[in-house]
Amino acid sequence: MGALAQRLMQQYPDSNDGRQARVVPMHQHLVRSWTESARLASWLVALLLLTVSVNLLLLLSARHQGRRASLAVQSALGAAPGRLLRQLLIEHLLLGALGLLLAVVLAKAALAWARATLPLGNFDPEALGLDSQVIAIMGALSVALSMLIGLLPARRASRSVAVDALDSGGRSAGA
């Protein structure tokens, strides 16, 4: 191919000056745009997953506001702040891990559906897959957000006085 390009440049120097010939397999030429689009779609899905994770973790944080009295009772009964912290962190880490696992399972099911039903033309359906780098980043973000949101109510529980949380229970003792 190089020799042909060289001859064309000698025969037609005005129109072929500085041009080169490059041979690319047809499959690679057709699939490149699909690969870039799939990578972009993968990052967009990761962003969507991150948004959903943040919303879910904020809802869990609001739920812990309702558990404030329960944490205060545990603290009043002698539970150390470290124990309450571990309990809340483990709860959140398990929820984050289960959410990530569910997301990966659903993504694999969606990919199987896409391979079976979408008209992909010359595109190899087996090339469509989950990007392990995106899954790793989402896993790290899931763990980080789980720990962050788990730490907020635990910090509040360890700082608050048990009597303050129990006083808002609606019952009072009178003389």
C-alpha positions as a printed NumPy array, in Angstrom:
array([[  0.   ,   0.   ,   0.   ],
       [  2.883,   2.317,   0.747],
       [  4.369,   1.805,  -2.717],
       [  1.037,   2.622,  -4.365],
       [  0.695,   5.805,  -2.316],
       [  4.255,   6.774,  -3.237],
       [  3.548,   6.288,  -6.967],
       [  0.331,   8.327,  -6.756],
       [  2.221,  11.118,  -5.014],
       [  4.826,  11.139,  -7.813],
       [  2.209,  11.081, -10.583],
       [ -0.123,  13.673,  -9.002],
       [  1.995,  15.806,  -6.664],
       [ -0.57 ,  18.619,  -6.386],
       [ -3.439,  16.52 ,  -5.078],
       [ -1.468,  13.834,  -3.187],
       [  1.218,  15.87 ,  -1.453],
       [  1.574,  14.698,   2.16 ],
       [ -1.095,  11.996,   1.875],
       [ -0.53 ,   8.453,   3.024],
       [ -2.447,   5.194,   2.652],
       [ -3.404,   3.09 ,   5.628],
       [ -5.115,  -0.286,   5.549],
       [ -7.657,  -0.918,   8.294],
       [ -9.765,  -4.068,   8.516],
       [-13.38 ,  -3.393,   7.522],
       [-14.702,  -4.776,  10.782],
       [-12.495,  -2.434,  12.822],
       [-13.581,   0.531,  10.712],
       [-17.28 ,  -0.239,  11.196],
       [-17.088,  -1.107,  14.88 ],
       [-14.995,   1.85 ,  16.092],
       [-17.925,   4.275,  16.23 ],
       [-20.034,   1.668,  18.063],
       [-17.281,   1.087,  20.603],
       [-16.932,   4.785,  21.358],
       [-20.714,   5.132,  21.667],
       [-20.902,   2.109,  23.953],
       [-18.158,   3.526,  26.176],
       [-19.972,   6.86 ,  26.384],
       [-23.232,   5.076,  27.189],
       [-21.425,   3.073,  29.871],
       [-20.194,   6.269,  31.556],
       [-23.658,   7.831,  31.311],
       [-25.156,   4.777,  32.972],
       [-22.494,   5.038,  35.672],
       [-23.491,   8.663,  36.254],
       [-27.13 ,   7.631,  36.489],
       [-26.224,   4.878,  38.933],
       [-24.279,   7.369,  41.023],
       [-27.279,   9.724,  41.105],
       [-29.596,   6.926,  42.164],
       [-27.111,   5.812,  44.822],
       [-26.844,   9.304,  46.278],
       [-30.632,   9.646,  46.381],
       [-31.033,   6.262,  48.041],
       [-28.36 ,   6.985,  50.611],
       [-29.936,  10.349,  51.419],
       [-33.257,   8.583,  51.943],
       [-31.497,   6.176,  54.285],
       [-30.038,   9.118,  56.152],
       [-33.542,  10.52 ,  56.615],
       [-34.683,   7.11 ,  57.865],
       [-31.948,   7.2  ,  60.482],
       [-33.359,  10.462,  61.733],
       [-36.419,   8.403,  62.702],
       [-34.168,   5.835,  64.389],
       [-32.639,   8.49 ,  66.576],
       [-34.688,   7.435,  69.61 ],
       [-33.687,   3.797,  69.136],
       [-30.018,   4.741,  68.969],
       [-30.447,   6.869,  72.072],
       [-31.999,   3.916,  73.943],
       [-29.105,   1.682,  72.899],
       [-26.675,   4.345,  74.052],
       [-28.52 ,   4.761,  77.363],
       [-28.397,   1.009,  77.912],
       [-24.62 ,   1.077,  77.655],
       [-23.84 ,   0.635,  73.96 ],
       [-20.533,   2.278,  73.23 ],
       [-20.426,   4.868,  70.438],
       [-17.993,   2.615,  68.558],
       [-20.514,  -0.223,  68.587],
       [-23.258,   2.039,  67.243],
       [-20.864,   3.285,  64.585],
       [-19.966,  -0.261,  63.521],
       [-23.637,  -1.274,  63.427],
       [-24.615,   1.62 ,  61.166],
       [-21.557,   1.252,  58.924],
       [-22.163,  -2.469,  58.43 ],
       [-25.823,  -1.815,  57.59 ],
       [-24.885,   0.789,  55.004],
       [-22.02 ,  -1.179,  53.502],
       [-24.275,  -4.215,  53.066],
       [-26.94 ,  -2.081,  51.409],
       [-24.356,  -0.477,  49.128],
       [-22.864,  -3.856,  48.162],
       [-26.286,  -5.355,  47.502],
       [-27.235,  -2.336,  45.396],
       [-24.056,  -2.642,  43.349],
       [-24.593,  -6.38 ,  42.888],
       [-28.181,  -5.794,  41.777],
       [-27.017,  -3.098,  39.335],
       [-24.44 ,  -5.446,  37.77 ],
       [-26.993,  -8.262,  37.459],
       [-29.508,  -5.92 ,  35.83 ],
       [-26.82 ,  -4.562,  33.488],
       [-25.904,  -8.097,  32.394],
       [-29.566,  -8.883,  31.782],
       [-29.971,  -5.682,  29.769],
       [-26.896,  -6.558,  27.695],
       [-28.26 , -10.042,  27.006],
       [-31.548,  -8.484,  25.905],
       [-29.714,  -5.971,  23.688],
       [-27.657,  -8.705,  22.043],
       [-30.762, -10.759,  21.346],
       [-33.136,  -8.074,  20.112],
       [-31.342,  -5.008,  18.777],
       [-30.391,  -4.874,  15.101],
       [-26.647,  -4.462,  15.343],
       [-25.818,  -4.827,  11.651],
       [-22.108,  -5.557,  11.17 ],
       [-21.399,  -5.019,  14.852],
       [-20.258,  -8.079,  16.8  ],
       [-22.771,  -8.549,  19.642],
       [-20.136, -10.245,  21.795],
       [-18.098,  -7.024,  21.791],
       [-20.912,  -5.38 ,  23.737],
       [-20.114,  -5.896,  27.419],
       [-19.615,  -4.391,  30.833],
       [-16.536,  -2.254,  31.315],
       [-14.669,  -3.543,  34.361],
       [-13.112,  -0.108,  34.946],
       [-16.556,   1.483,  35.248],
       [-17.739,  -1.283,  37.594],
       [-14.637,  -0.808,  39.778],
       [-15.166,   2.96 ,  39.966],
       [-18.848,   2.507,  40.793],
       [-17.929,  -0.043,  43.472],
       [-15.474,   2.365,  45.061],
       [-18.027,   5.187,  44.947],
       [-20.689,   2.902,  46.408],
       [-18.45 ,   1.964,  49.342],
       [-17.381,   5.576,  49.907],
       [-20.934,   6.901,  49.845],
       [-22.161,   4.074,  52.064],
       [-19.516,   4.865,  54.648],
       [-20.146,   8.607,  54.434],
       [-23.895,   8.308,  54.888],
       [-23.424,   5.654,  57.588],
       [-21.095,   7.946,  59.523],
       [-23.519,  10.882,  59.651],
       [-26.198,   9.309,  61.888],
       [-23.571,   7.511,  63.959],
       [-21.792,  10.777,  64.641],
       [-25.072,  12.407,  65.596],
       [-25.94 ,   9.464,  67.842],
       [-22.612,   9.544,  69.63 ],
       [-22.78 ,  13.317,  70.206],
       [-26.395,  13.575,  71.259],
       [-27.465,  13.093,  74.794],
       [-29.844,  10.152,  75.225],
       [-32.219,  12.199,  77.346],
       [-32.745,  14.784,  74.579],
       [-33.803,  12.142,  72.092],
       [-36.008,  10.356,  74.585],
       [-37.739,  13.534,  75.763],
       [-39.322,  13.99 ,  72.334],
       [-41.133,  10.664,  72.704],
       [-44.396,  12.272,  73.773],
       [-44.716,  10.755,  77.244],
       [-43.827,  12.58 ,  80.374],
       [-43.638,  11.649,  84.   ],
       [-45.331,  13.967,  86.391],
       [-45.559,  14.336,  90.111]])
